[in-house]
Amino acid sequence: MYTPRAFAETDLHWLDRLMARDAFVTLVSTDAGEPFASHLPVLYSRQGNRVLVEGHWAGANPQARHAGTALMIVHGPHAYVSPGWYVDKEPADRVPTWNYAVAHLAGRLEASTDEAFLAGIVDRLSRQHESALGSDWRYEHEREGQRRQLRGIVGFRFEPERIELKFKLSQNHPAANVRGAAAGLAALEQARPREIAGLMLERLGDRTDD
């Protein structure tokens, strides 16, 4: 991933936040030299610098038979930034840009069809998302019908060997421009631009050039 120094982030706290926000990832591998992508909900955990991501594919997904390295893309918020929001738009000849937050995780996939492992993945995923809905549905391993459904999936563990975080939030602009763009984004009705505005102001608070 192309990441200018101004936008690079190394604190894994920000990966925690991206995953807490939306743990639905794009998993990219290669098959006979061609890229192949799956879009998957995942379970995320971290202890220090050790990150673990778990999930499952449909058994018919060709990626479930992939044994090599893979790239996992964690998507964050993003928004168009108008040069009209910058205080120095005229003298600096400012142009439009796009602000966003994203993470790339690279490593090897470890697939598994172990029943206990698959049951744990399905149980934890469903508990996490059902509770968010206020629902009481639960995976019940003692029910033969539900247990039989596990035969149709393949689970995976993914411990990334390399993690890249890119938070492009106008850090290459003067503080006044950041505030102006954040104000413009915050005034919009959509949630995504307002989320980017909040991140911009949060990161601005860490700067020492203001």
C-alpha positions, 0 to 999 in steps of 0.5 A: 500500500502506498503510504506517505510518511504523514499518513502512516500509523503504527499504534495498533490501537487504531487497528482495534478501532477499525475492527470495532467499527466494522469487522467485515473485511476483504480477504485477497489471495492469488489463484493461478496468478489471478487475484481472488477476493472474499468479503467476510465477517471476522472475529478480531483479538489482539495481545500486545503486537500479536493479532489474531483474526478468525472467520470462515468461508463457504465450503465451495469458496475456492479461497478455502483451499488456498494455502499461501499468503493472503492480504486482509483489508480492513475498511474504515470511513472515507469522504471527499474533501473539497478544496473550498473548505481550506483557508489557503485555497486560493494562494496555495491552489488547493485541489480536491482529495479523499480522506480515509482510514484503512489497514492492510494485514499480510500473512498466511491463512490456516484453514480448518474443518475441525468441528469444535473450531467451526462451532466456536467461530459460528457461536461467537460470530452469532452472539456478537451480532445477535446481541447488537440486534437485541436478539436471543438466537443462539447457535446450539451445538447439541442440535443435530440440524445446526451441527450438520450445517458446519459441514458446509463451511471451512474455518480459518485463523490468520495471524498477520506478519505485517500490518500497515495502517494508513490514516489520511486525514489532512495531516499534510495541511496546516492546522487551519485547513484541517479545521476548515475541512473538518467543519465542512464535513461535519456540516454534511448530513451523512454519517461517514463524512462526520466520522472522518471529521471527528478523526481529523480533529482527534488527530489534529489534537496530537499535533505540535505545529498549532 
